[in-house]
Amino acid sequence: RNADGHSYQFNYKGIDITPKFVDICKKLGYDVSLGDVSNIDEPDNAYDCVLSLDVLNHQLDFKKPLSELVRISNRFVYVSFFKDFKESSEIVYKHEDLVHHHFKKQEVIDYLNTFDDIWFSFIRAWRIGTKLPAPPPHSEQFEVVTYSPNEDLIIIKKSTFLNFCEQIHKDVHCGRV
């Protein structure tokens, strides 16, 4: 429930490319399936909010995954980047199957500008950091909230915003606001 007493029902569905992580999530009772962010097996506009947390920096290219996230969203997309943007794209191979890709921010912006139906913004976000030992005499651990050095991306489908504005106009016209 929120502060006004309204309750909301959320349905979550996840995909991961790593079978081991899918199995762990399923054992914990989460609706997760094996999948690839570059080819998401979901219909267009299937979800109100699509989250991609620390995924794109593991991709060799951002265009197909980003277009898939926008395609399956009917309202919002939130993308977190765990690697900072560079002046030119840089890929670091951690091992054979793992890359850390620092994208050039302007390339991402230029690609996003090819979509007619979205608005977007980059933000700096607060993150929950690693658990650190508490100072004596406490024996518990605590989480540290840190300011991310990296930028996250928020995408809003234009139709969502326009529908919101239309509803406000109706509410004002009918004296509900």
N, C-alpha and C positions, 0 to 999 in steps of 0.2 A: 504494500500500500504506500501511496505517496502521502505528503503532508496534508493534502485535502481529503484523505480517506478513500481515494479511488484506488481500485486494484486493477492491475494490468496482467494479462496473460502473455507470456513470451514462449515462443517455440523456437528452439535452437536446433540447428543442424550444422555439422562440421564436415570438412573433408581434410584429409591429410594424405600425402604421397607415401608416407612411411608405414608399412603394415604393422610394425611393432607399436607405433603410437595409436593407430586405429584400434588395435586389440586392447590396449590399456584403457582407452576412453570407453570402449564398449563394456569392459568389465566394471567400470565405474558408473555405468548406466547412461552414458551420453549417446546421442544419435549422431554417430560419426561414421563416415564411409571412406573407402579408399578412393582417392581422386587426385586430379591434377588441376592446378589453378589456371593452366593454359587451355583447358578443355573441360569446363564444368558441366556435368550432366544434370542440368536444371533448366526449366523453361525461362523464357524472357520475363523480366519483372516479377520474379517469384518471391522476393523478400523485401520487406520494408527497409531493413538495415543490413548491409553486408560489411563484415569486418575482415580485414586482412592484416594480421598482426605479425610483423617481422617475417614476412614471406617473400615479398618482391626482391629483397636484397639477395635472396638465394637463387634468383632466376638469371639466366644469361641475357634475357631481354625483358623489358617491362610491358611492351605494347600489347601482346596477346593476353597476358594475365589481367592487365588493367581493363582491357575491353571486355573481358569475361565478367569481371566484378561489376562493371557498369551495366552490362547486359542483364544480369540476373537481379539487379536492384530496381525497385520501383520508387525509391525515395532517396536513400542515403548510402554512401560508401565511405568507410573510414579505413585508411591505409597507414600503418605505422612502418617507418623505416628505422632499422637499427644501425645503419651505416650512414654517415654524413654524405652529402652531395659533394662532388669534386668539380673542378673546372673542366675536366674531361673524364669520360667514363673509364673506370678502372675495375678490373676483375682480379680477385685474389683467389687462387685455388687452395683451399684448406686441405683437401685431399681429393681423390678421384671423383667422388660424387657430391662434393660440397664446395660451393663458391660463395664468396662474399663480394657482392657487386656494389660499387659506389657509382651511382648514376650521376650524369650531368643534369642538374636541375632544369636548365633551359630546354633540354631535349624532352623531358617529361612535360613541361609546360606547353611546348609546341605541339606535342601529341594530344594533350588534353584539349587544346584549342581546336582540334579537328572535329570534336563532338559538338553537335548542334543543340543537344538537349540537356547539357549540364552546366552548372557553375562550380567552381572549385576554389579552394584556398589552402595554402600551406600554413601550418601552425606549429608552435613549439609546445610540447605537452609535458605535463608532470608525469612521472613514472614512479611506480613502486620499485625500489631498488632491492638489492640483495639483503638478506637477513644478516645482521651484524650482531656480535655479542654486545649485550647491554653493559654500560659502565658499572663497576662495582658499587654497591653490594648486590645488585640485581643478578639473578641467575638466568632470567628469561632472555630470549632474543627479541629484537624488535626490527621492524622493517623501516627502511629509510626512504623517504620520498625525495626524489631528486628531479631537477629540471633537466629534461632531455637535451643533449647537445644537437640532436637530430630533429628534423622537421617531419611532421606527419601531414597527411593529405586528407582533406574533407571534400567530398563531392556531393552536390545536391542536384537531384533531377529537377529541371526547371518546372515541370508539371506539378511537382510537390509544392514548390513555393507559390506558383500561380494559384493552385487550388486553395492554399492557405490564405492568400490575399483575397480571393473571391469569398471565402467563408467569413473573413473579418468584415468585408464590405457588407455582406448580407446581415451579419450580426449588428453592425452599426446602423444600417438602414432600418432594421427591425427593432432597434432600441435595446438590444441585449448587451451592449457594451457601454 
